Amino acid sequence: MRIDFDGVTPVLRMLLLNEFQPHSDFHVELERPVFVAVGDRVSYEGGAVVVTRLTGERHRYPEGDSYWICR
């Protein structure tokens, strides 16, 4: 599923996030899976995923591993 990591666009459905590609050539795995609810906003900031809840609360989840994809 494609989601925007811009911190502005709300997530349209509930999901469990454990790895993602913020760019087409960069892969990130999280230390542990993150539950993202409908309406949450997600961003990738300084080596961590930041989830902003509908209430405005911000939760930061550090990456476990990341690497560049050579094509």
PDB file of N, H, CA, C and O in Angstrom:
ATOM      1  N   MET A   1       0.839  -1.173   0.000  1.00  0.00           N
ATOM      2  CA  MET A   1       0.000   0.000   0.000  1.00  0.00           C
ATOM      3  C   MET A   1       0.888   1.242   0.000  1.00  0.00           C
ATOM      4  O   MET A   1       1.905   1.289   0.691  1.00  0.00           O
ATOM      5  N   ARG A   2       0.505   2.213  -0.757  1.00  0.00           N
ATOM      6  H   ARG A   2      -0.322   2.175  -1.319  1.00  0.00           H
ATOM      7  CA  ARG A   2       1.268   3.459  -0.813  1.00  0.00           C
ATOM      8  C   ARG A   2       0.660   4.462   0.160  1.00  0.00           C
ATOM      9  O   ARG A   2      -0.539   4.737   0.116  1.00  0.00           O
ATOM     10  N   ILE A   3       1.501   5.007   1.038  1.00  0.00           N
ATOM     11  H   ILE A   3       2.475   4.784   1.074  1.00  0.00           H
ATOM     12  CA  ILE A   3       1.066   6.092   1.914  1.00  0.00           C
ATOM     13  C   ILE A   3       2.066   7.236   1.785  1.00  0.00           C
ATOM     14  O   ILE A   3       3.239   7.022   1.481  1.00  0.00           O
ATOM     15  N   ASP A   4       1.587   8.443   2.020  1.00  0.00           N
ATOM     16  H   ASP A   4       0.633   8.617   2.267  1.00  0.00           H
ATOM     17  CA  ASP A   4       2.454   9.618   1.945  1.00  0.00           C
ATOM     18  C   ASP A   4       3.071   9.877   3.314  1.00  0.00           C
ATOM     19  O   ASP A   4       2.366   9.935   4.321  1.00  0.00           O
ATOM     20  N   PHE A   5       4.389  10.033   3.344  1.00  0.00           N
ATOM     21  H   PHE A   5       4.962   9.986   2.526  1.00  0.00           H
ATOM     22  CA  PHE A   5       5.115  10.324   4.571  1.00  0.00           C
ATOM     23  C   PHE A   5       5.391  11.815   4.678  1.00  0.00           C
ATOM     24  O   PHE A   5       6.486  12.227   5.060  1.00  0.00           O
ATOM     25  N   ASP A   6       4.392  12.620   4.338  1.00  0.00           N
ATOM     26  H   ASP A   6       3.502  12.286   4.028  1.00  0.00           H
ATOM     27  CA  ASP A   6       4.589  14.069   4.330  1.00  0.00           C
ATOM     28  C   ASP A   6       4.167  14.741   5.635  1.00  0.00           C
ATOM     29  O   ASP A   6       4.386  15.940   5.807  1.00  0.00           O
ATOM     30  N   GLY A   7       3.566  13.988   6.554  1.00  0.00           N
ATOM     31  H   GLY A   7       3.388  13.014   6.414  1.00  0.00           H
ATOM     32  CA  GLY A   7       3.122  14.553   7.821  1.00  0.00           C
ATOM     33  C   GLY A   7       1.843  15.353   7.722  1.00  0.00           C
ATOM     34  O   GLY A   7       1.378  15.903   8.721  1.00  0.00           O
ATOM     35  N   VAL A   8       1.261  15.428   6.527  1.00  0.00           N
ATOM     36  H   VAL A   8       1.638  14.981   5.716  1.00  0.00           H
ATOM     37  CA  VAL A   8       0.059  16.225   6.299  1.00  0.00           C
ATOM     38  C   VAL A   8      -1.117  15.351   5.868  1.00  0.00           C
ATOM     39  O   VAL A   8      -2.235  15.532   6.350  1.00  0.00           O
ATOM     40  N   THR A   9      -0.870  14.411   4.969  1.00  0.00           N
ATOM     41  H   THR A   9       0.039  14.264   4.578  1.00  0.00           H
ATOM     42  CA  THR A   9      -1.919  13.571   4.403  1.00  0.00           C
ATOM     43  C   THR A   9      -2.334  12.488   5.394  1.00  0.00           C
ATOM     44  O   THR A   9      -1.489  11.703   5.823  1.00  0.00           O
ATOM     45  N   PRO A  10      -3.628  12.422   5.775  1.00  0.00           N
ATOM     46  CA  PRO A  10      -4.063  11.391   6.711  1.00  0.00           C
ATOM     47  C   PRO A  10      -4.086  10.003   6.058  1.00  0.00           C
ATOM     48  O   PRO A  10      -4.336   9.865   4.860  1.00  0.00           O
ATOM     49  N   VAL A  11      -3.820   8.992   6.870  1.00  0.00           N
ATOM     50  H   VAL A  11      -3.617   9.104   7.843  1.00  0.00           H
ATOM     51  CA  VAL A  11      -3.867   7.603   6.409  1.00  0.00           C
ATOM     52  C   VAL A  11      -5.337   7.225   6.241  1.00  0.00           C
ATOM     53  O   VAL A  11      -6.156   7.519   7.111  1.00  0.00           O
ATOM     54  N   LEU A  12      -5.676   6.572   5.121  1.00  0.00           N
ATOM     55  H   LEU A  12      -5.010   6.332   4.414  1.00  0.00           H
ATOM     56  CA  LEU A  12      -7.071   6.279   4.802  1.00  0.00           C
ATOM     57  C   LEU A  12      -7.600   4.996   5.420  1.00  0.00           C
ATOM     58  O   LEU A  12      -8.813   4.806   5.510  1.00  0.00           O
ATOM     59  N   ARG A  13      -6.694   4.105   5.852  1.00  0.00           N
ATOM     60  H   ARG A  13      -5.709   4.260   5.778  1.00  0.00           H
ATOM     61  CA  ARG A  13      -7.157   2.882   6.499  1.00  0.00           C
ATOM     62  C   ARG A  13      -6.143   2.443   7.545  1.00  0.00           C
ATOM     63  O   ARG A  13      -4.968   2.806   7.482  1.00  0.00           O
ATOM     64  N   MET A  14      -6.608   1.664   8.498  1.00  0.00           N
ATOM     65  H   MET A  14      -7.562   1.369   8.549  1.00  0.00           H
ATOM     66  CA  MET A  14      -5.763   1.185   9.575  1.00  0.00           C
ATOM     67  C   MET A  14      -4.688   0.259   9.009  1.00  0.00           C
ATOM     68  O   MET A  14      -4.961  -0.541   8.114  1.00  0.00           O
ATOM     69  N   LEU A  15      -3.459   0.371   9.535  1.00  0.00           N
ATOM     70  H   LEU A  15      -3.238   1.021  10.262  1.00  0.00           H
ATOM     71  CA  LEU A  15      -2.398  -0.512   9.054  1.00  0.00           C
ATOM     72  C   LEU A  15      -1.345  -0.739  10.122  1.00  0.00           C
ATOM     73  O   LEU A  15      -1.244   0.008  11.095  1.00  0.00           O
ATOM     74  N   LEU A  16      -0.568  -1.783   9.916  1.00  0.00           N
ATOM     75  H   LEU A  16      -0.650  -2.390   9.125  1.00  0.00           H
ATOM     76  CA  LEU A  16       0.561  -2.111  10.776  1.00  0.00           C
ATOM     77  C   LEU A  16       1.804  -1.893   9.935  1.00  0.00           C
ATOM     78  O   LEU A  16       2.000  -2.568   8.923  1.00  0.00           O
ATOM     79  N   LEU A  17       2.635  -0.966  10.342  1.00  0.00           N
ATOM     80  H   LEU A  17       2.476  -0.418  11.164  1.00  0.00           H
ATOM     81  CA  LEU A  17       3.795  -0.554   9.558  1.00  0.00           C
ATOM     82  C   LEU A  17       5.059  -1.129  10.182  1.00  0.00           C
ATOM     83  O   LEU A  17       5.347  -0.883  11.353  1.00  0.00           O
ATOM     84  N   ASN A  18       5.819  -1.903   9.392  1.00  0.00           N
ATOM     85  H   ASN A  18       5.585  -2.103   8.440  1.00  0.00           H
ATOM     86  CA  ASN A  18       7.085  -2.428   9.917  1.00  0.00           C
ATOM     87  C   ASN A  18       8.260  -2.158   8.982  1.00  0.00           C
ATOM     88  O   ASN A  18       9.412  -2.214   9.413  1.00  0.00           O
ATOM     89  N   GLU A  19       7.991  -1.872   7.727  1.00  0.00           N
ATOM     90  H   GLU A  19       7.055  -1.827   7.378  1.00  0.00           H
ATOM     91  CA  GLU A  19       9.037  -1.478   6.784  1.00  0.00           C
ATOM     92  C   GLU A  19       8.406  -0.624   5.701  1.00  0.00           C
ATOM     93  O   GLU A  19       7.210  -0.733   5.431  1.00  0.00           O
ATOM     94  N   PHE A  20       9.215   0.226   5.080  1.00  0.00           N
ATOM     95  H   PHE A  20      10.187   0.315   5.300  1.00  0.00           H
ATOM     96  CA  PHE A  20       8.689   1.125   4.059  1.00  0.00           C
ATOM     97  C   PHE A  20       9.841   1.701   3.250  1.00  0.00           C
ATOM     98  O   PHE A  20      11.009   1.546   3.607  1.00  0.00           O
ATOM     99  N   GLN A  21       9.495   2.361   2.165  1.00  0.00           N
ATOM    100  H   GLN A  21       8.547   2.487   1.875  1.00  0.00           H
ATOM    101  CA  GLN A  21      10.468   3.048   1.322  1.00  0.00           C
ATOM    102  C   GLN A  21      10.049   4.512   1.209  1.00  0.00           C
ATOM    103  O   GLN A  21       9.115   4.829   0.472  1.00  0.00           O
ATOM    104  N   PRO A  22      10.730   5.415   1.934  1.00  0.00           N
ATOM    105  CA  PRO A  22      10.376   6.828   1.821  1.00  0.00           C
ATOM    106  C   PRO A  22      10.741   7.411   0.454  1.00  0.00           C
ATOM    107  O   PRO A  22      10.177   8.420   0.032  1.00  0.00           O
ATOM    108  N   HIS A  23      11.685   6.771  -0.229  1.00  0.00           N
ATOM    109  H   HIS A  23      12.144   5.952   0.114  1.00  0.00           H
ATOM    110  CA  HIS A  23      12.095   7.127  -1.588  1.00  0.00           C
ATOM    111  C   HIS A  23      12.208   5.820  -2.364  1.00  0.00           C
ATOM    112  O   HIS A  23      12.291   4.751  -1.760  1.00  0.00           O
ATOM    113  N   SER A  24      12.213   5.890  -3.670  1.00  0.00           N
ATOM    114  H   SER A  24      12.146   6.759  -4.160  1.00  0.00           H
ATOM    115  CA  SER A  24      12.265   4.673  -4.481  1.00  0.00           C
ATOM    116  C   SER A  24      13.565   3.899  -4.321  1.00  0.00           C
ATOM    117  O   SER A  24      13.620   2.718  -4.663  1.00  0.00           O
ATOM    118  N   ASP A  25      14.615   4.540  -3.806  1.00  0.00           N
ATOM    119  H   ASP A  25      14.570   5.499  -3.527  1.00  0.00           H
ATOM    120  CA  ASP A  25      15.904   3.854  -3.684  1.00  0.00           C
ATOM    121  C   ASP A  25      16.411   3.763  -2.239  1.00  0.00           C
ATOM    122  O   ASP A  25      17.608   3.576  -2.019  1.00  0.00           O
ATOM    123  N   PHE A  26      15.513   3.894  -1.251  1.00  0.00           N
ATOM    124  H   PHE A  26      14.540   4.046  -1.429  1.00  0.00           H
ATOM    125  CA  PHE A  26      15.915   3.824   0.154  1.00  0.00           C
ATOM    126  C   PHE A  26      14.894   3.008   0.935  1.00  0.00           C
ATOM    127  O   PHE A  26      13.699   3.299   0.883  1.00  0.00           O
ATOM    128  N   HIS A  27      15.353   1.985   1.661  1.00  0.00           N
ATOM    129  H   HIS A  27      16.324   1.749   1.703  1.00  0.00           H
ATOM    130  CA  HIS A  27      14.482   1.064   2.398  1.00  0.00           C
ATOM    131  C   HIS A  27      14.730   1.213   3.899  1.00  0.00           C
ATOM    132  O   HIS A  27      15.878   1.314   4.333  1.00  0.00           O
ATOM    133  N   VAL A  28      13.657   1.227   4.689  1.00  0.00           N
ATOM    134  H   VAL A  28      12.724   1.144   4.337  1.00  0.00           H
ATOM    135  CA  VAL A  28      13.757   1.374   6.145  1.00  0.00           C
ATOM    136  C   VAL A  28      12.953   0.271   6.824  1.00  0.00           C
ATOM    137  O   VAL A  28      11.811   0.003   6.451  1.00  0.00           O
ATOM    138  N   GLU A  29      13.561  -0.367   7.828  1.00  0.00           N
ATOM    139  H   GLU A  29      14.489  -0.149   8.131  1.00  0.00           H
ATOM    140  CA  GLU A  29      12.871  -1.334   8.678  1.00  0.00           C
ATOM    141  C   GLU A  29      12.824  -0.748  10.083  1.00  0.00           C
ATOM    142  O   GLU A  29      13.822  -0.215  10.568  1.00  0.00           O
ATOM    143  N   LEU A  30      11.673  -0.845  10.738  1.00  0.00           N
ATOM    144  H   LEU A  30      10.863  -1.278  10.344  1.00  0.00           H
ATOM    145  CA  LEU A  30      11.524  -0.315  12.087  1.00  0.00           C
ATOM    146  C   LEU A  30      11.962  -1.337  13.129  1.00  0.00           C
ATOM    147  O   LEU A  30      11.966  -2.538  12.859  1.00  0.00           O
ATOM    148  N   GLU A  31      12.333  -0.861  14.328  1.00  0.00           N
ATOM    149  H   GLU A  31      12.330   0.115  14.547  1.00  0.00           H
ATOM    150  CA  GLU A  31      12.719  -1.754  15.421  1.00  0.00           C
ATOM    151  C   GLU A  31      11.572  -2.681  15.793  1.00  0.00           C
ATOM    152  O   GLU A  31      11.782  -3.856  16.093  1.00  0.00           O
ATOM    153  N   ARG A  32      10.351  -2.140  15.770  1.00  0.00           N
ATOM    154  H   ARG A  32      10.180  -1.186  15.526  1.00  0.00           H
ATOM    155  CA  ARG A  32       9.153  -2.934  16.042  1.00  0.00           C
ATOM    156  C   ARG A  32       8.008  -2.351  15.220  1.00  0.00           C
ATOM    157  O   ARG A  32       8.032  -1.168  14.882  1.00  0.00           O
ATOM    158  N   PRO A  33       7.005  -3.166  14.895  1.00  0.00           N
ATOM    159  CA  PRO A  33       5.884  -2.667  14.095  1.00  0.00           C
ATOM    160  C   PRO A  33       5.135  -1.536  14.802  1.00  0.00           C
ATOM    161  O   PRO A  33       5.098  -1.465  16.031  1.00  0.00           O
ATOM    162  N   VAL A  34       4.548  -0.665  14.003  1.00  0.00           N
ATOM    163  H   VAL A  34       4.578  -0.722  13.005  1.00  0.00           H
ATOM    164  CA  VAL A  34       3.814   0.495  14.508  1.00  0.00           C
ATOM    165  C   VAL A  34       2.378   0.418  14.007  1.00  0.00           C
ATOM    166  O   VAL A  34       2.145   0.257  12.809  1.00  0.00           O
ATOM    167  N   PHE A  35       1.419   0.532  14.912  1.00  0.00           N
ATOM    168  H   PHE A  35       1.608   0.663  15.885  1.00  0.00           H
ATOM    169  CA  PHE A  35       0.009   0.587  14.547  1.00  0.00           C
ATOM    170  C   PHE A  35      -0.327   2.016  14.140  1.00  0.00           C
ATOM    171  O   PHE A  35      -0.076   2.959  14.889  1.00  0.00           O
ATOM    172  N   VAL A  36      -0.899   2.168  12.946  1.00  0.00           N
ATOM    173  H   VAL A  36      -1.103   1.402  12.337  1.00  0.00           H
ATOM    174  CA  VAL A  36      -1.310   3.483  12.442  1.00  0.00           C
ATOM    175  C   VAL A  36      -2.818   3.433  12.217  1.00  0.00           C
ATOM    176  O   VAL A  36      -3.308   2.600  11.455  1.00  0.00           O
ATOM    177  N   ALA A  37      -3.547   4.321  12.875  1.00  0.00           N
ATOM    178  H   ALA A  37      -3.148   4.998  13.493  1.00  0.00           H
ATOM    179  CA  ALA A  37      -5.006   4.340  12.792  1.00  0.00           C
ATOM    180  C   ALA A  37      -5.478   5.246  11.652  1.00  0.00           C
ATOM    181  O   ALA A  37      -4.723   6.073  11.141  1.00  0.00           O
ATOM    182  N   VAL A  38      -6.731   5.069  11.273  1.00  0.00           N
ATOM    183  H   VAL A  38      -7.344   4.397  11.688  1.00  0.00           H
ATOM    184  CA  VAL A  38      -7.345   5.913  10.245  1.00  0.00           C
ATOM    185  C   VAL A  38      -7.276   7.369  10.705  1.00  0.00           C
ATOM    186  O   VAL A  38      -7.634   7.685  11.840  1.00  0.00           O
ATOM    187  N   GLY A  39      -6.818   8.244   9.827  1.00  0.00           N
ATOM    188  H   GLY A  39      -6.527   7.987   8.906  1.00  0.00           H
ATOM    189  CA  GLY A  39      -6.730   9.666  10.134  1.00  0.00           C
ATOM    190  C   GLY A  39      -5.390  10.115  10.686  1.00  0.00           C
ATOM    191  O   GLY A  39      -5.108  11.312  10.723  1.00  0.00           O
ATOM    192  N   ASP A  40      -4.548   9.161  11.121  1.00  0.00           N
ATOM    193  H   ASP A  40      -4.777   8.188  11.090  1.00  0.00           H
ATOM    194  CA  ASP A  40      -3.208   9.523  11.588  1.00  0.00           C
ATOM    195  C   ASP A  40      -2.393  10.067  10.424  1.00  0.00           C
ATOM    196  O   ASP A  40      -2.636   9.718   9.269  1.00  0.00           O
ATOM    197  N   ARG A  41      -1.428  10.919  10.733  1.00  0.00           N
ATOM    198  H   ARG A  41      -1.230  11.203  11.672  1.00  0.00           H
ATOM    199  CA  ARG A  41      -0.510  11.441   9.729  1.00  0.00           C
ATOM    200  C   ARG A  41       0.882  10.905  10.034  1.00  0.00           C
ATOM    201  O   ARG A  41       1.286  10.847  11.196  1.00  0.00           O
ATOM    202  N   VAL A  42       1.613  10.514   9.002  1.00  0.00           N
ATOM    203  H   VAL A  42       1.285  10.561   8.058  1.00  0.00           H
ATOM    204  CA  VAL A  42       2.908   9.859   9.169  1.00  0.00           C
ATOM    205  C   VAL A  42       3.993  10.672   8.462  1.00  0.00           C
ATOM    206  O   VAL A  42       3.796  11.165   7.352  1.00  0.00           O
ATOM    207  N   SER A  43       5.144  10.801   9.130  1.00  0.00           N
ATOM    208  H   SER A  43       5.304  10.400  10.033  1.00  0.00           H
ATOM    209  CA  SER A  43       6.296  11.444   8.504  1.00  0.00           C
ATOM    210  C   SER A  43       7.553  10.672   8.879  1.00  0.00           C
ATOM    211  O   SER A  43       7.566   9.922   9.855  1.00  0.00           O
ATOM    212  N   TYR A  44       8.603  10.864   8.096  1.00  0.00           N
ATOM    213  H   TYR A  44       8.592  11.473   7.303  1.00  0.00           H
ATOM    214  CA  TYR A  44       9.899  10.242   8.358  1.00  0.00           C
ATOM    215  C   TYR A  44      10.870  11.365   8.654  1.00  0.00           C
ATOM    216  O   TYR A  44      11.229  12.135   7.763  1.00  0.00           O
ATOM    217  N   GLU A  45      11.303  11.462   9.920  1.00  0.00           N
ATOM    218  H   GLU A  45      11.012  10.836  10.643  1.00  0.00           H
ATOM    219  CA  GLU A  45      12.135  12.585  10.359  1.00  0.00           C
ATOM    220  C   GLU A  45      13.352  12.082  11.118  1.00  0.00           C
ATOM    221  O   GLU A  45      13.212  11.426  12.151  1.00  0.00           O
ATOM    222  N   GLY A  46      14.521  12.375  10.628  1.00  0.00           N
ATOM    223  H   GLY A  46      14.635  12.908   9.789  1.00  0.00           H
ATOM    224  CA  GLY A  46      15.755  12.087  11.346  1.00  0.00           C
ATOM    225  C   GLY A  46      15.924  10.655  11.803  1.00  0.00           C
ATOM    226  O   GLY A  46      16.299  10.416  12.950  1.00  0.00           O
ATOM    227  N   GLY A  47      15.655   9.703  10.936  1.00  0.00           N
ATOM    228  H   GLY A  47      15.350   9.897  10.004  1.00  0.00           H
ATOM    229  CA  GLY A  47      15.851   8.299  11.276  1.00  0.00           C
ATOM    230  C   GLY A  47      14.745   7.691  12.111  1.00  0.00           C
ATOM    231  O   GLY A  47      14.955   6.666  12.759  1.00  0.00           O
ATOM    232  N   ALA A  48      13.573   8.299  12.109  1.00  0.00           N
ATOM    233  H   ALA A  48      13.402   9.132  11.582  1.00  0.00           H
ATOM    234  CA  ALA A  48      12.446   7.756  12.866  1.00  0.00           C
ATOM    235  C   ALA A  48      11.137   8.068  12.148  1.00  0.00           C
ATOM    236  O   ALA A  48      11.030   9.045  11.406  1.00  0.00           O
ATOM    237  N   VAL A  49      10.146   7.213  12.386  1.00  0.00           N
ATOM    238  H   VAL A  49      10.232   6.420  12.988  1.00  0.00           H
ATOM    239  CA  VAL A  49       8.798   7.470  11.900  1.00  0.00           C
ATOM    240  C   VAL A  49       8.076   8.257  12.985  1.00  0.00           C
ATOM    241  O   VAL A  49       8.107   7.881  14.157  1.00  0.00           O
ATOM    242  N   VAL A  50       7.435   9.335  12.599  1.00  0.00           N
ATOM    243  H   VAL A  50       7.410   9.641  11.647  1.00  0.00           H
ATOM    244  CA  VAL A  50       6.655  10.138  13.539  1.00  0.00           C
ATOM    245  C   VAL A  50       5.193  10.019  13.136  1.00  0.00           C
ATOM    246  O   VAL A  50       4.816  10.350  12.012  1.00  0.00           O
ATOM    247  N   VAL A  51       4.370   9.539  14.075  1.00  0.00           N
ATOM    248  H   VAL A  51       4.676   9.270  14.988  1.00  0.00           H
ATOM    249  CA  VAL A  51       2.933   9.398  13.847  1.00  0.00           C
ATOM    250  C   VAL A  51       2.235  10.493  14.644  1.00  0.00           C
ATOM    251  O   VAL A  51       2.395  10.592  15.860  1.00  0.00           O
ATOM    252  N   THR A  52       1.457  11.314  13.940  1.00  0.00           N
ATOM    253  H   THR A  52       1.327  11.234  12.952  1.00  0.00           H
ATOM    254  CA  THR A  52       0.676  12.359  14.591  1.00  0.00           C
ATOM    255  C   THR A  52      -0.774  11.902  14.621  1.00  0.00           C
ATOM    256  O   THR A  52      -1.401  11.732  13.575  1.00  0.00           O
ATOM    257  N   ARG A  53      -1.300  11.705  15.820  1.00  0.00           N
ATOM    258  H   ARG A  53      -0.791  11.843  16.669  1.00  0.00           H
ATOM    259  CA  ARG A  53      -2.678  11.239  16.010  1.00  0.00           C
ATOM    260  C   ARG A  53      -3.664  12.375  15.745  1.00  0.00           C
ATOM    261  O   ARG A  53      -3.274  13.539  15.660  1.00  0.00           O
ATOM    262  N   LEU A  54      -4.941  12.028  15.617  1.00  0.00           N
ATOM    263  H   LEU A  54      -5.258  11.082  15.687  1.00  0.00           H
ATOM    264  CA  LEU A  54      -5.985  13.033  15.406  1.00  0.00           C
ATOM    265  C   LEU A  54      -6.037  14.045  16.548  1.00  0.00           C
ATOM    266  O   LEU A  54      -6.437  15.192  16.346  1.00  0.00           O
ATOM    267  N   THR A  55      -5.633  13.624  17.743  1.00  0.00           N
ATOM    268  H   THR A  55      -5.308  12.693  17.907  1.00  0.00           H
ATOM    269  CA  THR A  55      -5.639  14.507  18.918  1.00  0.00           C
ATOM    270  C   THR A  55      -4.481  15.499  18.909  1.00  0.00           C
ATOM    271  O   THR A  55      -4.452  16.430  19.714  1.00  0.00           O
ATOM    272  N   GLY A  56      -3.518  15.301  17.994  1.00  0.00           N
ATOM    273  H   GLY A  56      -3.541  14.544  17.340  1.00  0.00           H
ATOM    274  CA  GLY A  56      -2.338  16.152  17.939  1.00  0.00           C
ATOM    275  C   GLY A  56      -1.132  15.548  18.633  1.00  0.00           C
ATOM    276  O   GLY A  56      -0.026  16.078  18.527  1.00  0.00           O
ATOM    277  N   GLU A  57      -1.331  14.437  19.348  1.00  0.00           N
ATOM    278  H   GLU A  57      -2.230  14.006  19.435  1.00  0.00           H
ATOM    279  CA  GLU A  57      -0.202  13.749  19.990  1.00  0.00           C
ATOM    280  C   GLU A  57       0.756  13.244  18.931  1.00  0.00           C
ATOM    281  O   GLU A  57       0.342  12.743  17.886  1.00  0.00           O
ATOM    282  N   ARG A  58       2.060  13.383  19.216  1.00  0.00           N
ATOM    283  H   ARG A  58       2.397  13.791  20.065  1.00  0.00           H
ATOM    284  CA  ARG A  58       3.089  12.893  18.287  1.00  0.00           C
ATOM    285  C   ARG A  58       3.859  11.766  18.955  1.00  0.00           C
ATOM    286  O   ARG A  58       4.320  11.896  20.089  1.00  0.00           O
ATOM    287  N   HIS A  59       3.993  10.656  18.236  1.00  0.00           N
ATOM    288  H   HIS A  59       3.619  10.550  17.314  1.00  0.00           H
ATOM    289  CA  HIS A  59       4.739   9.501  18.722  1.00  0.00           C
ATOM    290  C   HIS A  59       5.880   9.226  17.755  1.00  0.00           C
ATOM    291  O   HIS A  59       5.687   9.215  16.539  1.00  0.00           O
ATOM    292  N   ARG A  60       7.075   9.005  18.306  1.00  0.00           N
ATOM    293  H   ARG A  60       7.232   9.014  19.293  1.00  0.00           H
ATOM    294  CA  ARG A  60       8.282   8.792  17.500  1.00  0.00           C
ATOM    295  C   ARG A  60       8.733   7.345  17.652  1.00  0.00           C
ATOM    296  O   ARG A  60       8.862   6.840  18.767  1.00  0.00           O
ATOM    297  N   TYR A  61       8.974   6.674  16.510  1.00  0.00           N
ATOM    298  H   TYR A  61       8.869   7.084  15.604  1.00  0.00           H
ATOM    299  CA  TYR A  61       9.403   5.278  16.491  1.00  0.00           C
ATOM    300  C   TYR A  61      10.714   5.171  15.707  1.00  0.00           C
ATOM    301  O   TYR A  61      10.730   5.438  14.505  1.00  0.00           O
ATOM    302  N   PRO A  62      11.816   4.784  16.368  1.00  0.00           N
ATOM    303  CA  PRO A  62      13.121   4.736  15.698  1.00  0.00           C
ATOM    304  C   PRO A  62      13.216   3.616  14.670  1.00  0.00           C
ATOM    305  O   PRO A  62      12.571   2.575  14.793  1.00  0.00           O
ATOM    306  N   GLU A  63      14.033   3.859  13.660  1.00  0.00           N
ATOM    307  H   GLU A  63      14.557   4.705  13.560  1.00  0.00           H
ATOM    308  CA  GLU A  63      14.276   2.818  12.659  1.00  0.00           C
ATOM    309  C   GLU A  63      15.207   1.767  13.249  1.00  0.00           C
ATOM    310  O   GLU A  63      16.027   2.066  14.118  1.00  0.00           O
ATOM    311  N   GLY A  64      15.072   0.540  12.771  1.00  0.00           N
ATOM    312  H   GLY A  64      14.406   0.297  12.066  1.00  0.00           H
ATOM    313  CA  GLY A  64      15.962  -0.528  13.201  1.00  0.00           C
ATOM    314  C   GLY A  64      17.128  -0.668  12.247  1.00  0.00           C
ATOM    315  O   GLY A  64      18.269  -0.856  12.667  1.00  0.00           O
ATOM    316  N   ASP A  65      16.833  -0.574  10.953  1.00  0.00           N
ATOM    317  H   ASP A  65      15.906  -0.421  10.612  1.00  0.00           H
ATOM    318  CA  ASP A  65      17.853  -0.737   9.924  1.00  0.00           C
ATOM    319  C   ASP A  65      17.394   0.016   8.683  1.00  0.00           C
ATOM    320  O   ASP A  65      16.196   0.116   8.419  1.00  0.00           O
ATOM    321  N   SER A  66      18.334   0.535   7.937  1.00  0.00           N
ATOM    322  H   SER A  66      19.307   0.454   8.152  1.00  0.00           H
ATOM    323  CA  SER A  66      18.004   1.200   6.678  1.00  0.00           C
ATOM    324  C   SER A  66      19.160   1.012   5.715  1.00  0.00           C
ATOM    325  O   SER A  66      20.310   0.851   6.121  1.00  0.00           O
ATOM    326  N   TYR A  67      18.834   1.037   4.433  1.00  0.00           N
ATOM    327  H   TYR A  67      17.899   1.168   4.103  1.00  0.00           H
ATOM    328  CA  TYR A  67      19.881   0.863   3.431  1.00  0.00           C
ATOM    329  C   TYR A  67      19.424   1.411   2.084  1.00  0.00           C
ATOM    330  O   TYR A  67      18.232   1.497   1.787  1.00  0.00           O
ATOM    331  N   TRP A  68      20.415   1.773   1.288  1.00  0.00           N
ATOM    332  H   TRP A  68      21.383   1.703   1.530  1.00  0.00           H
ATOM    333  CA  TRP A  68      20.172   2.243  -0.075  1.00  0.00           C
ATOM    334  C   TRP A  68      20.002   1.040  -0.988  1.00  0.00           C
ATOM    335  O   TRP A  68      20.669   0.021  -0.813  1.00  0.00           O
ATOM    336  N   ILE A  69      19.117   1.159  -1.952  1.00  0.00           N
ATOM    337  H   ILE A  69      18.575   1.987  -2.095  1.00  0.00           H
ATOM    338  CA  ILE A  69      18.879   0.107  -2.938  1.00  0.00           C
ATOM    339  C   ILE A  69      19.599   0.502  -4.220  1.00  0.00           C
ATOM    340  O   ILE A  69      19.295   1.537  -4.813  1.00  0.00           O
ATOM    341  N   CYS A  70      20.541  -0.309  -4.644  1.00  0.00           N
ATOM    342  H   CYS A  70      20.788  -1.150  -4.162  1.00  0.00           H
ATOM    343  CA  CYS A  70      21.286  -0.044  -5.884  1.00  0.00           C
ATOM    344  C   CYS A  70      20.549  -0.681  -7.052  1.00  0.00           C
ATOM    345  O   CYS A  70      20.236  -1.871  -7.017  1.00  0.00           O
ATOM    346  N   ARG A  71      20.276   0.091  -8.067  1.00  0.00           N
ATOM    347  H   ARG A  71      20.531   1.057  -8.095  1.00  0.00           H
ATOM    348  CA  ARG A  71      19.556  -0.428  -9.246  1.00  0.00           C
ATOM    349  C   ARG A  71      20.412  -0.267 -10.464  1.00  0.00           C
ATOM    350  O   ARG A  71      19.998  -0.638 -11.563  1.00  0.00           O
TER     351      ARG A  71
END
